[in-house]
């Protein structure tokens, strides 16, 4: 059977995927807002264990029309594993599931730094066609506070490597990460964060873009900031204003946009640029009458 160590995380769009824990934890594991892998020591699982789990899944789920079509490689940073290891794993998946349409994984900026374009292109040919990249912000001061380990220019550079390899990118931004107003501690303010983030997304031109709301979780430096009263948490109307600023500044074509993560107060969906005016107009309506806006109640939001 398939073994999962610790809590398992996956993007919302991977709900119907077979989740294979190719690596345990996250090789970076420094981001101040993320508590997903702090209880795990990063390591790559033996290929023999994974091959046995793939064989179990083939026997249990079948390789026919209703069998496995999508696979997500967990945990937080599978792409950082050796390219040869990943190639062997992808070949095993293709052999077990001939109708496999897509393999995806999270990709940290650090993993994209070490993977060459040629390696990523080879892995794409073997089925690894989609990376989930947490941009979080396009503002260098915010990225430094979040301990992402790269600045905005480096985020754009490593994303370009994935594009050069023909890999699709699904990117994420953190609403609220810039704080409310510019302050002496390095927060640029909500609208500056939104504009800088839009500039980075425009430079990357991802296939997918989603927003999450920065939310303190137990066991993270962000939670410690919140307990000290040093973390300004934006209200739903303030977050709507930030999102409006972001969407209005985007210049991306054919990008699927979603704010369907449970942390969001507003669930929006559309394709940019086709639906951009509609989305911005909807947020203008929310800001004009926030008391009538369909904000999710706090008890419906989760992580």
PATI-522410 format. One line per 4 residues: number of its first residue (from 1); for each residue x, z, y of N, C-alpha, C. Coordinates in Angstrom, 3 decimals. Atoms other than C-alpha are relative to their C-alpha. Layout:
<sites>
NUM> X/Z/Y/X/Z/Y/X/Z/Y | ...
</sites>
This chain:
<sites>
1> 0.833/0.000/-1.182/0.000/0.000/0.000/0.880/0.000/1.249 | -0.736/0.026/-1.254/0.958/-0.223/3.664/0.137/1.413/0.544 | -0.277/-1.329/-0.539/2.595/2.912/5.085/0.135/-0.080/1.503 | -0.145/-0.118/-1.449/2.275/3.910/8.717/0.539/1.388/0.312
5> -0.608/-1.282/-0.357/4.520/6.621/10.105/-0.450/0.410/1.401 | 0.438/-0.484/-1.297/3.028/8.688/12.914/-1.199/-0.771/0.515 | 1.120/0.695/-0.632/0.409/7.436/15.339/0.355/-1.458/0.211 | -0.221/1.443/-0.115/0.021/3.678/15.390/-0.664/-0.510/1.270
9> 0.530/0.581/-1.232/-0.471/1.744/18.639/0.064/-1.512/-0.096 | 0.010/1.465/-0.045/-1.442/-1.871/19.169/-0.821/-0.437/1.214 | 0.784/0.506/-1.120/-2.803/-4.026/22.023/-1.463/-0.197/-0.409 | 1.417/0.208/0.343/-6.619/-4.378/22.234/-0.264/-1.306/-0.735
13> 0.242/1.299/0.617/-6.398/-8.034/21.224/0.501/-0.103/-1.435 | -0.494/0.007/1.379/-4.730/-7.096/17.914/-0.886/0.849/-0.921 | 0.903/-0.858/0.784/-7.766/-5.155/16.614/-0.259/-0.558/-1.397 | 0.278/0.616/1.304/-8.276/-7.645/13.768/1.264/-0.411/-0.749
17> -1.267/0.412/0.601/-4.596/-8.044/12.897/0.437/0.971/-1.090 | -0.738/-0.849/0.926/-2.665/-6.745/9.936/1.162/0.598/0.776 | -1.071/-0.655/-0.747/-0.319/-4.175/11.470/1.084/0.447/-0.970 | -1.144/-0.281/0.859/3.079/-3.983/9.841/1.053/0.711/0.833
21> -0.936/-0.817/-0.767/5.448/-1.268/11.037/1.431/-0.419/-0.351 | -1.332/0.531/0.282/8.657/-3.284/11.053/1.091/0.930/0.498 | -0.923/-0.998/-0.544/10.409/-0.706/13.229/-0.796/1.266/0.284 | 0.612/-1.291/-0.326/9.702/2.950/13.887/0.442/0.378/1.409
25> -0.321/-0.452/-1.344/9.492/4.121/17.495/0.389/-1.122/0.938 | -0.415/0.933/-1.047/10.981/2.431/20.554/1.480/0.216/0.287 | -1.445/-0.128/-0.198/14.673/1.704/21.107/0.337/0.473/1.414 | -0.227/-0.448/-1.377/14.389/2.373/24.867/-0.549/1.412/0.186
29> 0.678/-1.312/0.044/11.849/5.239/24.908/0.330/0.882/1.202 | -0.327/-0.752/-1.209/12.704/6.268/28.487/-1.097/-0.064/1.060 | 1.018/0.191/-1.033/9.621/5.149/30.424/-0.756/1.306/0.250 | 0.524/-1.321/-0.334/8.252/8.171/32.260/-1.483/0.170/-0.319
33> 1.445/-0.052/0.184/4.584/7.279/31.694/-0.422/-0.112/-1.465 | 0.356/0.337/1.384/4.712/6.476/27.971/0.321/1.156/-0.942 | -0.196/-1.055/0.986/4.212/9.136/25.312/-0.183/-0.478/-1.425 | 0.390/0.525/1.312/3.579/6.837/22.370/1.041/0.271/-1.080
37> -1.028/-0.048/1.046/6.929/7.163/20.586/0.988/1.155/0.183 | -0.949/-1.070/-0.292/8.525/10.362/21.868/0.256/0.914/-1.196 | -0.204/-0.837/1.186/8.118/12.070/18.496/0.665/-0.763/-1.139 | -0.610/0.828/1.049/9.917/9.276/16.600/1.426/-0.372/0.369
41> -1.366/0.510/-0.176/13.543/8.344/16.138/-0.012/-1.482/-0.358 | 0.069/1.436/0.227/13.980/4.593/16.472/0.849/-0.415/-1.194 | -0.754/0.604/1.101/15.012/2.748/13.343/-0.750/-1.227/-0.508 | 0.564/1.195/0.621/14.440/-0.531/11.558/-0.262/0.311/-1.465
45> 0.330/-0.302/1.390/12.664/-0.249/8.227/0.677/-0.977/-0.948 | -0.609/0.908/0.974/14.267/-1.707/5.089/-0.918/-1.172/-0.321 | 0.787/1.192/0.295/13.154/-5.249/4.369/-0.699/0.116/-1.362 | 0.606/-0.144/1.328/12.489/-4.286/0.737/-1.332/0.754/0.071
49> 1.249/-0.736/-0.180/9.841/-1.741/1.813/-1.074/-0.893/0.600 | 0.971/0.870/-0.664/8.173/-4.273/4.067/-0.472/-1.108/-0.932 | 0.391/1.038/0.951/8.210/-6.956/1.379/-1.015/0.526/-1.002 | 0.963/-0.607/0.923/6.410/-4.586/-0.988/-1.360/0.183/0.667
53> 1.265/-0.169/-0.713/3.781/-3.861/1.663/-0.689/-1.340/0.234 | 0.575/1.340/-0.171/3.297/-7.564/2.343/-0.644/-0.471/-1.306 | 0.560/0.387/1.300/2.751/-8.170/-1.383/-1.285/0.766/-0.275 | 1.237/-0.790/0.172/0.208/-5.323/-1.478/-1.121/-0.581/0.850
57> 1.019/0.563/-0.883/-1.624/-6.823/1.507/-0.500/-1.342/-0.515 | 0.425/1.292/0.555/-1.641/-10.265/-0.116/-0.974/0.207/-1.151 | 0.883/-0.255/1.145/-3.179/-8.839/-3.282/-1.323/0.642/0.430 | 1.200/-0.733/-0.408/-5.642/-6.575/-1.463/-0.892/-0.802/0.929
61> 0.777/0.706/-1.026/-6.703/-8.871/1.376/-0.170/-1.481/-0.289 | 0.136/1.397/0.397/-6.199/-12.250/-0.209/0.729/-0.955/0.922 | -0.643/1.034/-0.801/-4.589/-15.442/1.010/-0.919/-1.189/0.208 | 0.975/1.057/-0.178/-7.800/-17.477/1.182/-0.474/-0.101/1.436
65> 0.503/0.204/-1.367/-9.898/-18.510/4.206/-0.319/1.293/0.744 | 0.332/-1.274/-0.647/-10.909/-14.898/4.863/1.170/0.991/-0.036 | -1.166/-0.875/0.095/-7.420/-13.516/4.390/0.642/0.242/1.347 | -0.713/-0.383/-1.221/-4.815/-12.460/6.938/0.311/-1.236/0.837
69> -0.280/1.091/-0.942/-4.668/-14.736/9.985/0.953/0.434/1.110 | -0.868/-0.505/-1.067/-2.814/-12.489/12.460/0.730/1.249/-0.473 | -0.812/-1.173/0.326/-0.023/-9.933/12.076/0.626/0.510/1.296 | -0.684/-0.638/-1.127/1.232/-7.472/14.689/1.125/0.859/-0.551
73> -1.159/-0.755/0.442/4.731/-6.086/14.193/0.186/1.220/0.900 | -0.210/-1.253/-0.718/4.818/-2.444/15.290/1.428/0.488/-0.326 | 0.619/-0.799/-1.030/6.152/-0.108/16.629/0.236/-0.645/1.374 | -0.086/0.404/-1.382/7.150/-0.378/20.255/1.014/-1.068/0.333
77> -1.125/0.848/-0.412/10.159/-2.653/20.095/0.575/-0.787/-1.175 | -0.473/0.692/1.198/10.341/-4.758/16.934/0.967/-1.135/0.325 | -0.828/1.162/-0.332/11.986/-7.661/18.758/1.477/0.340/0.105 | -1.399/-0.384/-0.157/15.202/-5.661/19.200/0.740/0.018/-1.338
81> -0.643/0.049/1.319/15.871/-5.740/15.438/0.813/-1.295/-0.137 | -0.841/1.186/0.200/18.463/-8.222/14.176/-0.850/-1.249/-0.223 | 0.753/1.243/0.137/17.290/-11.824/14.384/-0.109/-0.429/-1.461 | 0.038/0.370/1.413/18.197/-12.401/10.727/-1.039/0.804/-0.762
85> 1.015/-0.855/0.615/16.066/-9.447/9.652/-1.394/-0.501/0.333 | 1.318/0.477/-0.410/13.100/-10.718/11.669/-0.330/-1.345/-0.640 | 0.240/1.300/0.636/13.522/-14.240/10.277/-0.402/0.174/-1.464 | 0.355/-0.242/1.398/13.459/-12.947/6.703/-1.401/0.597/-0.123
89> 1.326/-0.614/0.013/10.389/-10.850/7.477/-1.080/-1.050/0.258 | 0.979/1.046/-0.313/8.572/-13.823/8.996/-0.154/-0.981/-1.161 | 0.100/0.893/1.166/9.407/-15.998/5.998/-0.841/0.644/-1.104 | 0.805/-0.696/1.006/7.935/-13.343/3.702/-1.478/-0.021/0.375
93> 1.393/0.048/-0.454/4.757/-13.259/5.805/-0.592/-1.392/-0.201 | 0.498/1.364/0.164/4.420/-17.038/5.760/-0.238/-0.336/-1.467 | 0.174/0.267/1.434/4.882/-17.160/2.003/-1.232/0.713/-0.551 | 1.131/-0.778/0.504/2.242/-14.466/1.432/-1.325/-0.464/0.581
97> 1.244/0.353/-0.693/-0.305/-15.741/3.960/0.107/-1.414/0.570 | -0.175/1.386/-0.443/-0.326/-19.558/4.154/-0.887/-0.386/1.180 | 0.876/0.290/-1.142/-3.147/-19.479/6.717/0.315/0.870/1.216 | -0.417/-0.849/-1.105/-1.279/-17.136/9.033/0.125/-0.832/1.277
101> 0.015/0.762/-1.249/-1.908/-18.327/12.594/0.945/0.555/1.048 | -0.793/-0.599/-1.073/0.085/-15.857/14.662/0.624/1.305/-0.439 | -0.659/-1.299/0.096/2.620/-13.045/14.548/0.395/0.388/1.421 | -0.305/-0.459/-1.353/3.129/-10.933/17.662/0.694/1.354/-0.064
105> -0.654/-1.310/-0.084/5.010/-7.836/18.821/0.132/0.400/1.457 | -0.428/-0.444/-1.324/5.797/-5.705/21.834/1.433/-0.476/0.215 | -1.368/0.397/-0.337/8.935/-6.873/23.635/0.424/0.764/1.248 | -0.520/-0.694/-1.172/10.826/-4.520/25.933/0.944/-0.941/0.748
109> -1.008/0.803/-0.706/12.991/-6.036/28.685/1.371/0.100/-0.656 | -1.297/-0.173/0.651/15.964/-4.581/26.811/0.131/-0.893/-1.242 | -0.043/0.890/1.161/15.040/-6.511/23.658/0.172/-1.446/0.433 | -0.139/1.369/-0.496/14.672/-9.707/25.672/1.408/-0.249/0.537
113> -1.384/0.166/-0.449/18.130/-9.084/27.117/0.923/-0.355/-1.164 | -0.929/0.208/1.109/19.775/-9.039/23.687/-0.350/-1.211/-0.855 | 0.389/1.160/0.788/17.781/-11.856/22.046/0.350/-1.272/0.750 | -0.319/1.279/-0.624/19.126/-15.324/22.774/-1.212/-0.928/-0.057
117> 1.077/0.989/0.013/16.848/-18.253/23.563/-0.060/-0.697/-1.350 | -0.033/0.675/1.303/17.983/-19.944/20.351/-0.605/0.876/-1.089 | 0.573/-0.903/0.998/17.109/-16.870/18.284/-1.514/0.087/0.143 | 1.443/-0.090/-0.204/13.679/-16.553/19.869/-0.703/-1.296/-0.383
121> 0.593/1.280/0.386/13.026/-20.265/19.353/-0.104/-0.115/-1.522 | 0.051/0.029/1.463/13.904/-19.950/15.663/-1.115/0.906/-0.521 | 1.049/-0.927/0.425/11.622/-16.935/15.300/-1.387/-0.558/0.332 | 1.285/0.634/-0.338/8.844/-18.828/17.096/-0.376/-1.044/-1.051
125> 0.275/1.006/1.033/9.167/-21.663/14.579/-0.479/0.647/-1.295 | 0.406/-0.732/1.206/8.712/-19.046/11.846/-1.299/0.775/0.199 | 1.323/-0.585/-0.203/5.512/-17.757/13.466/-0.116/1.075/1.053 | 0.052/-1.053/-1.009/6.478/-15.092/16.060/-0.186/-0.660/1.364
129> 0.313/0.862/-1.131/4.722/-16.821/18.941/-0.476/0.733/1.241 | 0.548/-0.738/-1.132/3.499/-14.025/21.240/0.706/1.338/0.159 | -0.592/-1.294/-0.328/5.254/-11.112/22.968/-0.892/0.708/1.021 | 0.673/-0.842/-0.989/3.545/-8.245/24.813/1.073/0.681/0.840
133> -1.047/-0.480/-0.896/5.702/-7.414/27.845/-0.609/0.888/1.081 | 0.451/-0.910/-1.042/5.050/-4.368/30.009/0.815/-0.192/1.272 | -0.666/0.156/-1.297/5.994/-5.462/33.541/-0.143/1.294/0.800 | 0.397/-1.245/-0.670/4.265/-2.370/35.011/-0.062/-0.153/1.512
137> -0.027/0.194/-1.448/5.279/-3.245/38.594/1.018/-1.061/0.346 | -0.997/0.934/-0.512/7.081/-5.859/40.607/0.847/0.611/1.092 | -0.723/-0.670/-1.078/8.443/-3.289/43.049/1.159/0.803/-0.588 | -1.186/-0.638/0.585/11.984/-2.092/42.367/-0.056/1.523/0.081
141> 0.068/-1.458/-0.128/11.325/1.430/43.663/-0.912/0.598/-1.064 | 0.916/-0.480/1.041/8.402/1.806/41.247/0.656/-0.117/-1.367 | -0.669/0.192/1.291/10.370/0.386/38.327/1.067/1.074/-0.221 | -1.013/-1.048/0.110/13.147/2.887/39.048/-0.661/1.340/-0.313
145> 0.692/-1.263/0.252/10.703/5.809/39.155/-0.564/0.049/-1.417 | 0.563/0.060/1.348/9.130/4.633/35.896/1.072/-0.058/-1.080 | -1.139/0.084/0.933/12.589/4.337/34.272/-0.152/-1.174/-0.981 | 0.129/1.194/0.841/11.955/0.811/33.012/1.358/-0.550/-0.427
149> -1.336/0.448/0.387/15.698/0.123/32.937/0.385/-1.356/0.531 | -0.291/1.296/-0.623/15.470/-3.189/34.823/-0.666/-0.040/1.364 | 0.691/0.227/-1.266/14.604/-4.342/38.324/-0.883/-1.243/-0.134 | 0.953/1.106/0.065/12.074/-7.040/39.197/0.691/-1.327/-0.310
153> -0.708/1.258/0.243/14.633/-9.858/39.246/0.395/-0.140/-1.461 | -0.377/0.049/1.412/15.843/-8.948/35.761/-1.226/-0.192/-0.881 | 1.230/0.205/0.759/12.248/-8.757/34.508/-0.373/-1.487/-0.022 | 0.301/1.435/-0.079/11.699/-12.320/35.706/0.995/-0.799/-0.838
157> -1.040/0.745/0.730/15.001/-13.489/34.203/-0.222/0.063/-1.509 | 0.146/-0.103/1.451/14.365/-12.133/30.704/-1.312/-0.624/-0.469 | 1.249/0.672/0.357/10.764/-13.370/30.715/0.208/-1.510/-0.073 | -0.295/1.433/0.016/12.113/-16.835/31.513/0.680/-0.416/-1.307
161> -0.620/0.302/1.294/14.193/-16.661/28.328/-1.067/-0.214/-1.067 | 1.076/0.163/0.979/11.037/-16.183/26.277/-0.731/-1.318/0.214 | 0.654/1.272/-0.291/9.376/-19.103/28.048/0.856/-1.177/-0.453 | -0.894/1.084/0.417/12.428/-21.281/27.410/-0.020/-0.188/-1.507
165> 0.085/0.072/1.465/12.047/-20.456/23.706/-1.372/-0.455/-0.478 | 1.339/0.445/0.380/8.400/-21.558/23.788/-0.924/1.109/-0.443 | 0.801/-1.154/0.398/7.002/-18.050/23.294/-1.007/0.330/1.109 | 1.011/-0.426/-0.967/3.754/-16.998/24.988/0.216/1.473/0.355
169> -0.147/-1.370/-0.466/3.805/-13.820/27.065/-1.360/0.571/0.391 | 1.153/-0.779/-0.432/1.022/-11.269/27.392/0.555/1.187/0.770 | -0.660/-0.958/-0.875/1.968/-9.072/30.335/-0.976/1.074/0.469 | 0.802/-1.133/-0.444/0.744/-5.687/31.565/0.545/0.557/1.311
173> -0.336/-0.665/-1.247/0.684/-4.038/34.984/-0.695/1.360/0.058 | 0.536/-1.351/-0.118/0.079/-0.378/35.854/-0.588/0.218/1.394 | 0.645/-0.330/-1.257/-2.480/0.145/38.591/0.256/1.469/0.323 | -0.245/-1.375/-0.426/-1.743/3.271/40.613/1.448/0.420/-0.044
177> -1.401/-0.412/0.162/1.989/3.265/39.865/0.734/0.115/1.327 | -0.661/-0.068/-1.295/2.876/2.782/43.525/-0.426/1.169/0.856 | 0.516/-1.103/-0.785/1.021/5.870/44.648/-1.025/-0.475/1.008 | 1.035/0.318/-0.995/-1.362/5.953/47.594/0.624/-0.631/1.249
181> -0.680/0.470/-1.203/0.873/5.535/50.660/1.502/0.078/-0.220 | -1.457/-0.082/0.069/4.568/4.910/51.152/0.437/1.419/0.335 | -0.459/-1.366/-0.252/6.441/8.205/50.992/1.519/0.090/-0.077 | -1.449/-0.199/-0.052/9.922/9.644/51.301/0.635/0.067/-1.376
185> -0.538/-0.110/1.350/10.283/9.983/47.527/0.161/-1.352/-0.693 | -0.242/1.313/0.582/10.392/6.239/46.946/-1.233/-0.738/-0.461 | 1.216/0.748/0.336/6.767/5.337/46.305/-0.283/-0.978/1.131 | 0.192/0.999/-1.060/6.065/2.087/48.177/-1.410/-0.017/0.559
189> 1.401/0.081/-0.394/2.294/2.574/48.439/-0.754/-0.993/-0.852 | 0.853/0.758/0.910/-0.612/1.007/46.612/0.052/-1.508/0.245 | 0.087/1.440/-0.273/-0.818/-2.347/48.369/1.357/-0.684/-0.109 | -1.336/0.580/0.179/2.947/-2.916/48.442/0.300/-0.201/-1.479
193> -0.144/0.127/1.461/3.003/-2.280/44.682/-0.785/-1.203/-0.513 | 0.836/1.112/0.449/0.153/-4.768/44.217/0.609/-1.346/0.380 | -0.556/1.279/-0.459/1.782/-7.499/46.293/1.290/-0.349/-0.732 | -1.253/0.254/0.715/5.197/-7.115/44.669/-0.263/-0.351/-1.453
197> 0.345/0.300/1.391/3.593/-7.125/41.224/-0.536/-1.424/-0.127 | 0.507/1.371/0.015/1.727/-10.332/42.038/1.144/-0.999/0.107 | -1.134/0.909/-0.159/5.003/-11.948/43.130/0.759/-0.180/-1.314 | -0.703/0.096/1.278/6.650/-11.131/39.791/-0.844/-0.774/-1.025
201> 0.873/0.744/0.921/3.637/-12.367/37.799/0.018/-1.483/0.353 | -0.049/1.404/-0.406/3.679/-15.583/39.831/1.302/-0.661/-0.451 | -1.286/0.547/0.440/7.354/-16.044/38.989/0.055/-0.173/-1.505 | -0.041/0.050/1.464/6.798/-15.382/35.277/-0.999/-1.006/-0.557
205> 1.065/0.887/0.478/3.565/-17.410/34.851/-0.374/0.306/-1.461 | 0.342/-0.358/1.392/2.367/-15.545/31.736/-1.279/-0.682/-0.467 | 1.240/0.550/0.579/-0.331/-16.810/29.395/-1.126/1.010/0.100 | 0.997/-1.061/-0.071/-2.125/-13.450/29.505/0.491/1.073/0.974
209> -0.317/-1.095/-0.906/-2.266/-10.654/32.082/-1.092/1.049/-0.114 | 0.977/-1.083/0.043/-3.938/-7.260/31.800/0.482/1.151/0.881 | -0.333/-1.185/-0.783/-4.075/-4.137/33.913/-0.400/1.254/-0.750 | 0.308/-1.344/0.466/-3.991/-0.503/32.859/0.109/0.919/1.206
213> -0.129/-0.986/-1.064/-4.375/2.553/35.066/1.019/1.043/-0.444 | -1.015/-0.996/0.338/-1.337/4.848/35.130/-0.659/1.369/-0.129 | 0.685/-1.247/0.313/-2.549/8.040/33.508/0.987/0.960/-0.660 | -0.934/-0.950/0.622/-0.489/11.169/32.738/-0.457/0.382/-1.410
217> 0.298/-0.445/1.360/-0.321/11.984/29.025/0.995/1.086/-0.391 | -0.825/-1.126/0.425/1.090/15.030/27.277/1.378/-0.458/-0.485 | -1.340/0.247/0.515/4.805/15.141/26.590/0.805/-1.009/0.781 | -0.725/0.987/-0.795/5.856/12.755/29.367/0.449/0.606/1.322
221> -0.394/-0.434/-1.349/7.761/13.241/32.628/-1.110/-0.198/1.025 | 1.109/0.233/-0.927/4.717/11.783/34.379/-0.965/1.181/0.005 | 0.878/-1.160/0.068/2.600/14.684/33.146/0.622/1.194/0.721 | -0.663/-1.088/-0.705/5.188/17.120/34.463/-0.117/-0.176/1.511
225> 0.220/0.274/-1.421/4.974/15.420/37.861/-1.404/0.406/0.419 | 1.385/-0.313/-0.325/1.207/15.773/37.770/-0.221/1.505/0.077 | 0.175/-1.452/0.015/1.406/19.477/36.920/0.659/0.656/1.220 | -0.640/-0.538/-1.202/3.746/20.025/39.871/-0.703/-0.447/1.276
229> 0.731/0.490/-1.156/1.247/18.296/42.141/0.708/-1.107/0.738 | -0.808/1.038/-0.635/3.667/15.442/42.819/-0.479/-1.410/-0.327 | 0.477/1.315/0.426/1.591/12.613/41.361/-1.332/-0.311/0.669 | 1.266/0.373/-0.617/-1.032/11.020/43.606/-0.799/-0.911/-0.931
233> 0.864/0.804/0.868/-3.828/9.775/41.342/-1.093/-0.642/0.847 | 0.923/0.733/-0.836/-5.904/7.079/43.013/-1.430/0.103/-0.514 | 1.423/-0.014/0.352/-9.701/7.204/43.081/-0.423/-1.381/-0.483 | 0.467/1.328/0.426/-11.745/4.379/41.493/-0.087/-1.014/1.138
237> -0.008/1.000/-1.081/-12.364/2.690/44.886/1.413/-0.393/0.448 | -1.372/0.328/-0.384/-8.660/2.928/45.739/0.651/-0.928/-1.027 | -0.532/0.880/1.041/-7.754/1.350/42.407/-0.627/-1.382/0.086 | 0.668/1.295/-0.174/-10.345/-1.378/43.008/0.635/-0.769/1.158
241> -0.665/0.655/-1.134/-8.700/-2.099/46.364/1.362/-0.534/-0.405 | -1.310/0.460/0.470/-5.282/-2.325/44.703/-0.145/-1.226/-0.894 | 0.224/1.137/0.900/-6.633/-4.645/42.020/-0.419/-1.234/0.781 | 0.425/1.128/-0.834/-8.292/-6.806/44.668/1.210/-0.648/0.678
245> -1.208/0.505/-0.646/-4.965/-7.121/46.504/0.858/-0.781/-0.990 | -0.766/0.680/1.041/-3.223/-8.068/43.267/-0.600/-1.360/-0.334 | 0.637/1.245/0.427/-5.761/-10.686/42.195/0.022/-1.052/1.098 | 0.017/0.956/-1.097/-5.958/-12.276/45.640/1.362/-0.659/0.199
249> -1.354/0.510/-0.223/-2.170/-12.748/45.702/0.546/-0.797/-1.181 | -0.503/0.697/1.179/-1.846/-14.299/42.235/-0.099/-1.515/0.169 | -0.003/1.459/0.020/-0.949/-17.988/41.864/0.474/-0.430/-1.384 | -0.306/0.343/1.388/-1.049/-18.608/38.097/-1.112/-0.886/-0.539
253> 0.969/0.949/0.545/-2.759/-21.397/36.201/-0.181/0.223/-1.497 | 0.295/-0.122/1.421/-4.497/-21.007/32.851/0.346/1.343/-0.583 | -0.347/-1.339/0.451/-3.756/-17.283/32.658/-1.281/0.782/-0.271 | 1.165/-0.804/0.374/-6.317/-15.158/30.828/0.208/1.417/0.522
257> -0.114/-1.333/-0.598/-6.925/-11.948/32.800/-1.030/0.934/-0.612 | 0.898/-1.021/0.529/-8.408/-8.753/31.376/0.359/1.362/0.601 | -0.221/-1.424/-0.311/-8.858/-5.168/32.552/-0.846/0.819/-0.973 | 0.867/-0.598/1.025/-10.437/-4.083/29.262/0.624/1.201/-0.703
261> -0.584/-1.208/0.583/-8.019/-1.282/28.371/-0.840/1.201/0.394 | 0.883/-1.144/-0.217/-9.805/2.045/28.106/0.345/0.797/1.252 | -0.381/-0.769/-1.182/-7.868/3.476/31.067/-0.630/-0.531/1.282 | 0.535/0.616/-1.207/-9.535/1.104/33.537/-1.371/0.553/0.370
265> 1.326/-0.391/-0.473/-12.502/2.121/35.683/-0.947/-1.186/0.069 | 0.805/1.220/-0.053/-13.697/-1.486/35.959/0.481/-0.957/-1.083 | -0.331/0.975/1.036/-13.806/-3.981/33.080/-0.265/-1.395/0.548 | 0.108/1.345/-0.544/-13.116/-7.469/34.422/0.633/-0.988/-0.970
269> -0.561/1.030/0.870/-12.374/-10.730/32.649/-0.167/-1.358/0.663 | 0.079/1.355/-0.534/-11.643/-14.299/33.645/1.275/-0.750/-0.275 | -1.187/0.835/0.117/-9.176/-17.151/33.644/0.454/-0.387/1.398 | -0.568/0.307/-1.310/-6.885/-17.638/36.607/0.618/-1.403/-0.034
273> 0.631/-0.289/-1.264/-7.090/-19.620/38.818/-1.504/-0.237/0.000 | 1.385/0.450/0.040/-10.515/-20.850/37.709/-0.975/1.070/0.466 | 0.942/-1.073/-0.311/-12.257/-17.480/38.042/0.501/0.952/1.076 | -0.629/-0.918/-0.943/-10.045/-15.975/40.728/-0.929/0.366/1.157
277> 0.878/-0.277/-1.133/-12.512/-16.325/43.613/-1.155/0.906/-0.416 | 1.100/-0.851/0.487/-15.304/-14.797/41.514/0.458/1.437/-0.181 | -0.499/-1.349/0.222/-13.161/-11.819/40.523/0.263/0.727/1.318 | -0.273/-0.615/-1.292/-12.027/-11.173/44.092/-1.303/0.325/0.718
281> 1.287/-0.254/-0.646/-15.586/-11.505/45.397/-0.704/1.189/-0.637 | 0.595/-1.145/0.670/-16.771/-9.031/42.774/0.617/1.307/0.455 | -0.674/-1.211/-0.490/-14.163/-6.514/43.911/-0.344/0.273/1.464 | 0.446/-0.198/-1.384/-15.149/-7.099/47.552/-1.363/0.684/0.026
285> 1.316/-0.627/0.073/-18.716/-6.182/46.575/0.120/1.473/-0.388 | -0.236/-1.391/0.405/-17.448/-3.023/44.863/0.488/0.818/1.194 | -0.568/-0.731/-1.134/-15.467/-2.024/47.952/-1.004/0.161/1.135 | 1.025/-0.101/-1.039/-18.419/-2.717/50.242/-1.026/1.088/-0.309
289> 0.990/-1.013/0.389/-20.679/-0.372/48.257/0.485/0.730/-1.241 | -0.570/-0.656/1.186/-18.558/1.815/45.949/-0.966/0.942/-0.698 | 0.970/-0.911/0.618/-21.478/4.192/45.353/-0.891/-0.724/-1.016 | 0.817/0.768/0.957/-23.247/1.381/43.457/0.854/-0.737/-1.026
293> -0.904/0.731/0.887/-20.189/0.106/41.603/-0.105/0.505/-1.443 | 0.101/-0.393/1.412/-20.210/0.107/37.782/1.284/0.617/-0.540 | -1.205/-0.665/0.482/-17.228/2.425/37.441/-0.291/0.737/-1.300 | 0.136/-0.778/1.227/-16.696/3.856/33.986/0.071/1.477/0.321
297> -0.147/-1.451/-0.200/-17.356/7.590/33.918/1.278/0.496/-0.668 | -1.271/-0.531/0.494/-14.294/9.710/33.258/-0.031/0.239/-1.505 | 0.058/-0.334/1.432/-15.501/10.712/29.788/0.061/-1.229/-0.899 | -0.086/1.234/0.796/-15.595/7.058/28.682/1.403/-0.594/0.007
301> -1.365/0.511/-0.074/-11.995/6.446/29.667/0.865/0.754/-1.003 | -0.885/-0.641/0.971/-9.292/7.162/27.116/1.284/-0.782/-0.136 | -1.295/0.641/0.206/-5.790/6.293/25.981/0.239/-0.216/-1.478
</sites>
